[in-house]
Amino acid sequence: MSVFAISDLHLSLNESTNKSMEVFGRRWQGYTEKLEKNWRALVSADDTVILAGDISWALGTEEAVADLTFLNSLPGKKIVGKGNHDFWWQTMRKLHAFKEAHALDTISFLYNNAYVVEDLIVCGTRGWFYDASCDNIPPETDFAKIVAREVGRLRLSLEEGKKLQAEHPEKRIAVFLHFPVLWMGKRSPEILSVLKEYGIRECYFGHVHGNYEMPMEFEEEGIRFFVTSADFLHFTPKLIPTR
């Protein structure tokens, strides 16, 4: 049984959503079909895939049904985190009700919690990575509040992870974020500080697109970072090695 990671599927199977990523270049052409083909070739029913956000362009849960039904139909169990474009995301109670209502039986949600998966303990949250050069940021955005909220959610997840690790001391904690902690000379110091406080040595993230010359793996401040954005991975889930 293997564990894989991929993020930023940006599915748009609901006709009313109509936000295909194919407008962003050749690599995105036929990306849903590529994803399905590669996923089915690699992932078995006993495997787990961790998806760190930007799953669907849907603006609400009903719009997300087609995308999550497609995801549910793919082999393996899925642990889904939130991205900045996942506007369909709800409270955990509502997400569980949505899951039950639509028989999404292979999907679980990573939200203030943690999971034991093979030799991993999976923790994570959306995170935050503020880049002042980004477009379309509302001028009234309270960045300090967003960072504090995400730091709190990461701590909640890591505390749950530590409890699980106490029961399974042989397993290592890996953190899955949507936003990068470090990227192209910029950093999220508050999130990085929490990772270091909890002794995290392994962090996976998405959100970034293009810039394919950038390294997909790098190490800084004692933590190994891995890019999981689907276009970086050529829409092929990334195998997480066992130890």
N, C-alpha and C positions, 0 to 999 in steps of 0.2 A: 504494500500500500504506500503510495507516494503522495507528496504534498507539492502543489504548484502555486504560483502567484501570477496574477495579471491584473491590470487596472485600466480604467479609461476606455471601456468598451464603447461608450457613447452610442448605445443602441437607439434606434428610432424606427421601430416596427409599427407603431401606431400611426395610421394614416394622418391623423390630425396633428401629430407632432411635426413630421416632415422636416427634420434637421439632420440629414445625412452628412457625415464627415467627408464624403467623397469630394467636396469642393476644396479640401485642403491639400490636394496633390495626389500624385500617382500612387504613393504608398497606401493611401486610404481607399483606392478603387476596389470595390467589391469586398470591403473589409468584413462585413457580417458573414459572408460566405467563406472567406478565408479563415475567420475565427472558428466557425463551426467545423470546417474540414480539419484544421490543425488540432483543435480540441479533441475531436472524436478519434483522431489518430494516436493521441498521447494518453488521454485520461481514461481510466477505467471506472467502473461503478464504485469500487472500493477506495478510490483516491479522493483527495480533498483539494479544492482550489480556493485560494484566498484572494478576494477582489477588493482592492482598496479604493473604491469610490469612482464616481462619474460613470455609473452603470447605464443610466437611461436619461434621455433628454426630456422625459415626461415632466409635466408641471404638477401632476397630482397622481395619487395611487391608481385611479381608474385608467388614466392614460398609460400608466406603467405596466398594466396587466400583460400586454403583448410582449414587452421586452423581458419581463421577469418570467413569463411562461416559457419563452424561448430559452432563457438561461436555465430554468428548472429542467428543461428537457435534455440538456446536455449531460453527459456522464459525470458521475461523481457528486460528492457533497460540496456545497459552496458556502463560504463564510463571507458575507458582504458588508463592507464598511461604507461610510458616507463620503461623497466628494462635494466640491463646491457647486456642481451643476445638478446634483441629485435633489431637485426641488420636490420630488414625490415623497421624500423621506418624512416620517412621522415619529411620534413617540414610540417607545418599544411596545407598549400595550397595543397601539393601533397597528404597528407593523406586524405583530403576531396575529391580530385579528384579520388583517389583510392576507397574510400568508395562509391562514386556515381557510378563509373564504374562497381562495383561488387554488387550493391544493398545491401550494408551492413547497412540497415536502422535502426537497433537497437543499433548501436555502435556510441559512441562519444569519442573524445580524450581529455585527460587532459594534456594540454601543454601550459603553460603561461596564463592560464585562470582559471575560477571557475564556478561551477554549483550550482543551488538551487535544492535540492532533499529532498522532505518532510520537516523535521525540521532541515536539515543539509545544510550547505554551504560547498561544496566539493572543497578543494584546494590540490595542491601537485605538485611534480616533481619526477624525478628519485632519486635525492640525491646522496650522496657519503659516503662511509665508508671504509677508507683505513686501511688495515691490512697488515703490513709488512711481515707477515708470509705466505701470499697467494702465490700460485704458478702461474707461467706463466704471471707475470706482466712485460711488456717491460721495460727495464732499462731506456729508455729515457722518460718515462711517466712523464708529468708535472702535479703533483698532485695539486699544488696550483692553476693552471689554471682551472682544473676540478672542484675543490671545489668552486672557485669564480663564475664559470658559473652556477653551481647548486644553489648556494646561490642567485644569480641574478634571476634565474627562479622561485625559491620558493617565492622570494619577489614579482615578477610580479603576480604570482598566488594569493598570499595573498592580494595584493592591489586590485585585481579584486574581491576577496572575501569580502573585507571590503566595497567596493562599493555596492555589493549585500546585505551585512548586513545592510547598511544604509537604504536600501529599505525594508528590512525584519528583523527588530531588534529582533524579537522573535526567530530567527534561530541561531544556534551555528555553528562556523567554526570547521571543522574536517580536519586534514591534512593526506593525503595518500602518502607515500613515498615507493619507492622500497627498498632502502637500509635502514637498521636500523640506528637510531641515537645513541642508546646505546645498547650494546650487549656483554655479557660475559666480563665485565670489560673494554671494549674499548668504545670509544665515538667519535662522530663527533662534535666537539665543535662549529664550525661555523654554522652548521645547527641548533644545539640546541639553540644557541644564537638567531637566527631568530625566532624560535618557541616561545621563552620566550619574545622577543621584541613585538611580535604580540599577546601575551596573549593566546596562544594556550594551551588547556587543554586536547586535545584528538588527538592521532597520531597513525596511522595504518601503518605497514610495513611488507615486505616480505623478499625475498632474502635468508634467513637462511634455512638450511635443516639439518636433523638429530638432534642430541642433544635433543631428545624429552622429556628429563627430565627437560629441562629449562621451566620456567613459560611462559605461553602464554599471560599473562597480568601482568603488573607491573607498579608501579608509581615511578617517580623520578623527582625531581626539579619541583614539582607541575603539571607534565604532566602524563597522563595515556597513556601507550603504549600497543598496541595489535599486536600480530603476526598474519599475514594472509597467510603465505605460505601454499599452498594447501596440502602438505604432513602432516604438523602440524594439519590441519583441517580435515584430513582423506577425503580430496577432497569433502568437504561439505561447501558451502558458509556460512560465519559467519553472523548471524543476528546482525545488529547494533541497540541497543535499542533506543527507543525514550525517550524524556524527557518531 
